[in-house]
Amino acid sequence: MSQAVCCWCSAQLVKSGNHWWCGNLETDSCRLRQSRHAQYATDARGKLKEWFYVPLPKQTVWHEAVYVPETTRILIGGSAGPGKSTCIRRILYEFAKVVPGFHAIILRQSIPDLKKSHLRFLPYEVAQLGGIWKEGDKIAVFKHPGGMDSIIRAGHFEDATAIQDHLSAEYDVVAPDEVVTLEQDPTLELFSRARTTNPVMFQLRGLPSEDPEQVLDGSFILAGSNPGGRLWVKDHWITKAPDPEEFPNYNPARWAFYDAKLRDNPYIKGGYVQNLRDLREVRRRQLEDGDWDAFDGALFADFAASRHVGRFEDLYAA
């Protein structure tokens, strides 16, 4: 039996069919939240036929987060294995199904990375949801009768030609997975291509303002990553303290981090955790604990904010 619990009510998760649900028997509010972002098939009478995807409670938090209009740079990050990559794809499908003309790109650093991760699943999942996968172009197409097709592209940052190709377009959503593997400057420049004139995107998550410069159009960045790699990711999302001279216009209110822990995913088996524990301690802390303070060359190698940082008021009171 899994020890994973609901992140809202702490009830143990229970498995029904192939999917895990909050096991709280006193209320169905948690399961209702999960079901709002589930993906499924219906029969000719519109009745539920088959669940394709039911987000775990923690994944549901991530689904809900993308509808907060004030945040335009979202990172799902932490331990390896809680379902970040799956959730990124499913969020893109969710928008593609309801937004005519939706345009998104999901990225990995290299072609082999892309093949070993998202390209393994995109053709099957897209077909399951009624879309069309075009292998040659590496795009998913969802038809909208009377409206523009919605498109999700799969891309990489392996060479300058690919990067320039991505920068020549604009997207409703830019979704870099394992963003710590990507270099700062081209990635931030790609983020600037997240802009939209799609009225449905504005209805879903746009933010009007009396100041034209503060109007948010509904486009956003949806990134996923484990700790480690390039530190600009930690500076922008975790500590929210990039170099003020280099980034004088940085607005921390636009950057939101949502953690991910192994214990949130009941699909993970014990052997996976044991494999992580065979790694060097720094890497183990990154991948098992989701520890953003663990990195090679740190002056205090065992430093962890959760253990070594406290509030001044608490120290003074003691």
Buried (B, 14 or more C-beta within 10 A) or exposed (E): EBEBBBBBBEBBBBEEEEBBBBBBEEEEEBBEBBBEBBBBEEEEEEEEEEBBBBBBBBBBBBBBBBEEBEBBBBBBBBBBBBBBBBBBBBBBBBBBBEBBBBBBBBBBBBBEBBEEBBBEEBBEBBEBBEBEBEEEEBBBBBEBEEEEBBBBBBBBBBEEEBBEEBEEEBBBBBBBBBBBBBEBEBBBEBBEBBEBEBBBBBEBBBBEEEEEEEEBBBBBBBBBBBBBBBBBBBBBBBBBEBEEEEBEEBEEEBBBBBBBBBBBBBBBEEEBBEEBEEEEEBBBBBBBBBBBBBBEEEEEEEBBEEEEEEEEEEEEEE
